[in-house]
Amino acid sequence: MRQLWVAPIRHHSPACAAHLERLIEEVAPAAILVEGPCDFDPLIDLVCDPRTRAPVAVVSLRETAGAAGAPRRAASYFPFCAHSPELIALNAARARGVPVRFIDLPSDAREMDLDGEPHEGRSLLSSELPFDVGDYVTALARELGCRDGNEVWDHLFETRIAEADWRGFFGDVARYCAAIRAATEAARMASDGTLAREAQMRALLAQVRSEVAGPIVAVVGGFHAEALLDADAAAGQPVAPQPGAARSYLMRYGMRQLDALRGYGAGLPLPGYYQRLWNARGQGGASGLAQEIVTGFAAHLRAGKGGQAPSLPVIVNAIEQAERLAMLRGRPFPMRDDVIDAIRSSFVKDEMPKRHAPLLDEFAAWLTGTAIGEVPPSAGSPPLVEAVRGRAGALGFAVDDGERRSRELDIYRKPRHRAASRLCHALVLLGTPFAERTGGPDFRNDVSLDRLHEVWRTGWSPLVEARLIALSEMADDLDEALAFVLAQKVAALADAGRGRNALAAINLFAAACRAGLGGGAGAVLPLIEEQVIEDPEPASVIAALADLLLLRRGREVVGIEEAMASPGGPLDRLVATVWRRVLLLLPDMADLGEDRVADAVKALADLRGAIELARSSAAPIDLALFDEALDGLAARALPPMLAGAVMAFSLIDGRVTIAALEARLRGELAGGYVDPAERLAFLGGLIAIARELIWTVPAIVGAIDSIVTGLDEDTFLALLPHLRMALLPLDPREVDRLAEDVAARLGTGAGALAVAVAISEGELAENLRLDGELARVLAAEGMA
């Protein structure tokens, strides 16, 4: 009897899984070997536990060198869905009571990660990109009339899921994969770790062969099957796992993460389709699959989850089209592309856009699926994972599927909603992809403060749990994890270079407060003070002051503890420190180069806003000291634009007369500057700080009018663009008001400035049609 059966499979293929069941049933192996990291053997019992419900994955955590050599914990995944041939093999071995082992290199081996810095969600399964690209697959697709390699695979193999001849099936898979391998450069297989992994598989196969009498079934990716059957290849010593090099857990996984269209290199497109194919495998070769998919999607639309529900005739037409397309293409039942084409032609009534139709995008999302698997309690999820998952569920977040949902939180009036907001902010700070804030009041930037609700897009996913697992070595609950991450971020800021990170430190402080870290957020305050004291840039320190004042004003909703924000408390002391640093640096603005004058004026405008905020919120700043610092700046030789900004402050405080301002402005406008821009620079600085002076000090408009009206046309045209730049801070209503004032000075009625252009009703309708057509074109090009 034959002693070695190599089953060449494609990961997550329902047809391979079905034929593997038939192979194992007939061969009755004495041992089963599966491609997968050999250090995962201790988790096989958990994977095969009756309470385990796919999709699940083994996650491997290991230390790697991150940026600047700093250690970081990388997560890699070995996923299983219900129809993964590897899962079928493991369960069959356990059901038969025969030995089963993984035979790939350990998960921490260098050859398992030859792409350097591992990306989040990296799979430990071999990439199946060769199944979709390359000269051989491209030529075969052209010959078969298929659009890509995935359709080629479906056409040649998934259509045979109900056949009884497993020998013929695996023989064809082996020949197909051998052809793909023959078209692959040997140097590439040596450099990407393929040859080293195959050597490990041969070594472990030989080891098991010496220990087991009877037939052995080895389940490996079709690309590797030829290497295991190579009689001339020597079997060396296997690489043993290093104790403590990597820690592995069985965790829940999701259908979205199994989708090849979302970047999963070992997956098939739209995995929900293949799950349905697997479920229907015993129903006459899945002959009713198209009907189940089309009617299921129609019901999804009818529930109001993606578009207008089609009528019964449209549904029937789509099913008939899918079946006829399958017949035309020589398939026993409709495959994925047949169903997609039928939905496209039947359900989409308008002209097909060049890029994506919303209904087809919804169909793709529905056919991908949002299901998340389940693991038994004995899997031993770390306490941190269970604590966060439990809190999220208690606060009303869905944690049983991977669908992303929008949620509005009334953070002003509802304590439970504030707690939900804290959790979202906390998971953002921890670096999980659970939540994304899309709207709401922003006390950090003084934006949308009139909005009552905070809006989040949230979705529980395996990547959330993987990040929490990575943190579980340092923390058992959310507060401990937040404290650890905050300490890491504080250390990173301190190491990044002093004197340039005040704003980053304030951002971190605000994030910690919003996350509900409580007193732990105070750990950032000394860092902010240190950064501010050593920051030589006035603009940076002014921005830091404004940020602190905004946080102080919104302290209750932001989550700053009462003890920290109490009068004279740590936050007030920090505000006073930043204020003193601003005053110290203010006279140094005179030394900035000409290319930085505009930046200095903008910083002074921000400073005025900060001062007004401090006055309205009774912040602990000594405004008398500001006058002294401003006088120190005014005493220096200043560029005109900066001089205008300084005089605006002095005029606001009543320390300069209107007559003095008018005299200086007339002198600047009438000055003999070679560059026309310099004649308007003083006015630009004045308006940048206090544009309301145009209405409260009529002498300003009078000075402009008296100078401009005396200019010849060429000089006026040269000056005009710079006049527009000087008036740029005015909003459209203020521009209209200024225009009316000028018109009144010239004896022209305000109504003469507006011209009504009459158009016919037909022209209006045509313009609206063109507008709609332009909107559709922009949407189709992704520019809407």
HELIX and SHEET records of a PDB file:
HELIX    1   1 PRO A   14  VAL A   27  1                                  14    
HELIX    2   2 CYS A   38  LEU A   43  5                                   6    
HELIX    3   3 ILE A   44  VAL A   47  1                                   4    
HELIX    4   4 ALA A   67  GLY A   69  5                                   3    
HELIX    5   5 PRO A   85  ARG A   96  1                                  12    
HELIX    6   6 ARG A  110  MET A  112  5                                   3    
HELIX    7   7 LEU A  129  PHE A  131  5                                   3    
HELIX    8   8 ASP A  135  LEU A  144  1                                  10    
HELIX    9   9 GLY A  149  LEU A  156  1                                   8    
HELIX   10  10 GLU A  158  ARG A  160  5                                   3    
HELIX   11  11 TRP A  166  ALA A  182  1                                  17    
HELIX   12  12 ALA A  186  SER A  191  1                                   6    
HELIX   13  13 THR A  194  GLU A  211  1                                  18    
HELIX   14  14 GLY A  222  LEU A  228  1                                   7    
HELIX   15  15 ARG A  256  LEU A  258  5                                   3    
HELIX   16  16 ALA A  260  ARG A  262  5                                   3    
HELIX   17  17 PRO A  271  ASN A  279  1                                   9    
HELIX   18  18 LEU A  289  ARG A  302  1                                  14    
HELIX   19  19 LEU A  312  LEU A  328  1                                  17    
HELIX   20  20 ARG A  336  PHE A  347  1                                  12    
HELIX   21  21 PRO A  358  THR A  368  1                                  11    
HELIX   22  22 PRO A  377  ALA A  379  5                                   3    
HELIX   23  23 PRO A  383  ALA A  394  1                                  12    
HELIX   24  24 PRO A  415  LEU A  429  1                                  15    
HELIX   25  25 PRO A  462  LEU A  471  1                                  10    
HELIX   26  26 LEU A  478  ASP A  495  1                                  18    
HELIX   27  27 ALA A  502  ARG A  514  1                                  13    
HELIX   28  28 GLY A  518  VAL A  524  5                                   7    
HELIX   29  29 LEU A  525  ILE A  533  1                                   9    
HELIX   30  30 PRO A  538  ARG A  553  1                                  16    
HELIX   31  31 ARG A  555  VAL A  558  1                                   4    
HELIX   32  32 GLU A  562  ALA A  565  1                                   4    
HELIX   33  33 PRO A  570  LEU A  585  1                                  16    
HELIX   34  34 LEU A  586  ASP A  591  5                                   6    
HELIX   35  35 GLU A  594  ARG A  596  5                                   3    
HELIX   36  36 VAL A  597  SER A  616  1                                  20    
HELIX   37  37 LEU A  623  ALA A  634  1                                  12    
HELIX   38  38 PRO A  640  ILE A  652  1                                  13    
HELIX   39  39 ILE A  658  LEU A  669  1                                  12    
HELIX   40  40 PRO A  676  ILE A  689  1                                  14    
HELIX   41  41 LEU A  693  THR A  696  1                                   4    
HELIX   42  42 PRO A  698  VAL A  708  1                                  11    
HELIX   43  43 GLU A  713  ALA A  726  1                                  14    
HELIX   44  44 PRO A  732  ARG A  745  1                                  14    
HELIX   45  45 ALA A  750  LEU A  753  5                                   4    
HELIX   46  46 GLU A  761  ALA A  780  1                                  20    
SHEET    1   A 4 LEU A   4  ILE A   9  0                                        
SHEET    2   A 4 ILE A 216  GLY A 221  1                                        
SHEET    3   A 4 ALA A  31  PRO A  37  1                                        
SHEET    4   A 4 VAL A 100  ASP A 104  1                                        
SHEET    1   B 4 ARG A 122  SER A 123  0                                        
SHEET    2   B 4 PRO A  71  PHE A  80  1                                        
SHEET    3   B 4 VAL A  56  ALA A  65 -1                                        
SHEET    4   B 4 ARG A 247  ARG A 252 -1                                        
SHEET    1   C 3 ARG A 405  LEU A 409  0                                        
SHEET    2   C 3 GLU A 454  THR A 458 -1                                        
SHEET    3   C 3 ALA A 435  GLY A 439 -1                                        
END                                                                             
